[in-house]
C-alpha cells in the first residue's frame, strides 16, 4: 500500500504543473495530445520494459510479483527523479545489462518541464525526436521539397530550427555533465557501470545510488557530484549567466 501511494506521488511530481492545471480544468483527455505528455509516457514505458526484461534475464527475482514490484518502483523512481528505492544499494549494483540501461536512461531523461524532476526533460526529448524525424524526411524527399515540422503542445506549434537547436544543445550539455562525473569516478578506480550510474544520478538530481556515494568517498568526487547536482538543477543557462556576470565583474565591466 505504501509503495502504491508513493508511486502516485512520484507520478504527480514528474508531471508539469501546467498539466496538473489542465487536468483539473478539463477536458481530461486534451493534455494527452501534447508532445511532452506522449513523450514521457513513451520513455517511461520503454525504460520499464528494458528494466523488467533485464531483471528477468538476469534471474534476480524468481516471482512475477517481486519482479514487477521491484522493477516498476525503481524505474518510476528513476524517471521521476524521486530517488526512493525499495532495494539496498548493494542489490541495485547487481542490476547489470538491460536492467542497468533502463534505470540509467530513465534517470538521464527525467520528468516534464515545470515539474519537480530533473534530467533532460520530456519536452526536449520530444522536440529532438521530432527534429531528427523531420531532417530525415527532408533528406528522403526530392531536392527543393519543403518540410514543415509541427508539434502539438497546448495548440499547434511550428518546430523552428532555433528551438530544435536549443533543445539539442541542452541535451548535449547534460550528456557532457554525465560523462564528466563518470570520468572522475573512473579515475579513482570505480567500475564503468557504477561510475556512470552515480554520475547520472547526481547530474539529474535523482539520488539513487549503487554504493559509490558514501562518507568515505574521495573529496574531489564529492565536489564533482555537488557541481553536477547544482548545474543539472539550474539547467546550464543560469550557470552560464552567473559565470558571465562574474567574468564581467572581475574585468570591471
N, C-alpha and C positions, 0 to 999 in steps of 0.2 A: 504493500500500500504506500509506503514512504517513497519507494522508487518511482511509482506511478505519479505521485504528487510532485516529486522533484522534476520528473520528465516534463510535466505540463508547464511548470515554471521555466524550465530551460527553453522550451519551445517559444514561450511568450517572450523571454528575454532576447532570443535570437531574431524575433520579428521586429520590424521597424515600428516606431511609434505612429508613423503615418498609416501603416497597415492596421494597427490597433484601432485607430480612429475610423478608418474606412469600414472595418468590420462592424464597429459599433453603430455607425451611421447607416450602413446598408446602401444598396443591396449586398447581401452577404457574398455572392459569388463574383462580384465585379473585381475585387482586388486580385483574384487568381488569374486574371488575364494579364496582369503586369509581368514584364520580363523578369524582374527581380524575384517575384514570388515563384514563378515557374523554375527559375534557375536554382534557387535554394532547395526546392523540393526535388529537383533532378539530382543535384550534387549530393544531397543527403541520402537519397535512395541508392545512388551509385556507390558512395563510400560505405553505406550499410551493407550492401551486397558483398563488396570486397572484404569487409571485416568478417562477416559471417562465413563466407566461403573459405577465407584464410584460417579461421579458427576451426572449422570443420575438417579441413585438410590436415591441419596440424594435430588433430585429435586431443586438444587441450581440455575439452568439455565433452563428456560422454552423453549427457542427456540433452534432449531438444530444448527443454525449458532453461537449463543452465546456459546452453549455447546462445539462445535468443536473448535471454535477460542480460547476460554479460556483454554480448556484442552490441545489442541495441543501446544499452545505457552508456557504455563507454564511447560509442560513435556519436551519440547525441550530445554527450558532454563535450566531446572534442569539437564538434561542428558549431555548437552554440557558444563556445568559449567559456563554459562554466567552470570546468576543472574538477568537478566531482568525480570520484572513482569508487566503484564497489569491489575492486580488486587491489591488492597491495602493489606497490611499485615493483617489487621483485618478480611478481607474477606477470605484471604488464610488460616487463622487459623480455619475457619469453615469447611475446606475440611477434613472431617474425613473418616474413613473406607478405602475402596479401593482407593479412590482418594488420600488420605494421603499416603497410601502404595506405589502407583505408583510414586508420586513425590519423596518420601524419597528414594526408591530403585534407581530411576534414578540418584539422586544426589550422592548416595553412589558409584554407578558403574562408573560414569564419562565417558570420551571420550576415544580416542585412545592414545596409547603411541606416544611420539614426537608430541603432539598437544598442544593447549593452555588450554585444560581442565585438571581438577584434578581428584580425585577419584581413585578407584582401577585400572581402565583401562581395556578396552575391551579385549586386548590380554591375560591378566592374567585370566580374567573370562573364556575365551575360553579354555585356557590351563587347568584350573581347571576342567571344564566340561569334556574335553577330558580325563583327568586323572581319574576322577571318573568313567566314562563310561568304560575305559579300565580295571580298577580294578574290576568293577562289572562283566565284561565279563570274566575276569580271574577266578573269583570265580565260575562262572557257567560252565566253561569248565572242562573236566576231569583233574585229577591230573597229572602234568607233561607237560600239554599243555602250549605252549609259546604264549603270545600275544604281538605283537609289535605295539605300539601306534605311529601313524604318523599323521601329520597335514600339511596343505599347507599354507605357508607364504612366498611369493616370491620364491616358489620352495618347493619340498617335503622335510620335515624335520622329524626327529625322536624325539618323546617326551620322553626324558630321565627322570629317577626318580629325578635327581638333579634339572632339570628345573621345573618339576611339584612341587617339594618341595619348590623351591624358590618362585613360583607364589602363592602357598598356604600360605607361611609364611607372605608375604607382605599383602595379603588379610586379614589374621587374625590380623595383626598389625593395619590395617585400622579399622577393626571391634572393636578392643580394644580401638582405639583412639575415635571412635564414642561413645562408651559406657562410656569412661572417662568423656567427656563433658556432657553426659546425666546425669551421677551420680552427678556431681557438681551442675547442674541446679536443679535436684530433691531435693538436699539438701537445696536449697534456696526456696523451696515451689512451683516451677513451675510444671505444669502437665506433665505426661509422654510423651504425644504426642508432646507438644510444646518443651520440653527438647530434645527429640530425633531428631526432625526436625532441630532445631537450631544447635545441635551438629554436625549432618551430614553435614549441610550446611557449617559450619566452617571447619571441617576436610577435606572436599572435595573442599574447596575454591570456593564455589558457590556464596553465598551472598544472596540467598532468605531468607526471614525472616517471622516469624509469630508474631512478636512483642516483642520477648524476648530481642533481641539486640537493645539497646537504650542507650542514655547517662546516664540514672539513674540506669543502671543495676549494680549489686554488682561488686566490684573491682576484687575479686577472679575469678568471672565468666568471666570478661573481659580478665584477664591474661590467663585463661584456653583456651578461644577461640583464643587468639593470638598464644599460643603454638600449638594449633591444626592446625591453618592455616599454620604455619611455618613448622611443622613436616609433615603435609599432602602434602604440595607442594614439599618438598625435598624428600619425599618417603622413609624416615627412614634410608636408608643406609648411606647417607651423614650425618645424625644426629648422628648415631652410630659412624661413623668415627671421627666426631668432638668431641664427648664425650670421645672416646678412646684417642684422641690426648691430650685433656685437662687433663685426668687422668694421662697419661704418663708424661706430663709436670709438674704436681703437684708433682709427685713422683720423678722428676728429672731424667727421662729416655728419 
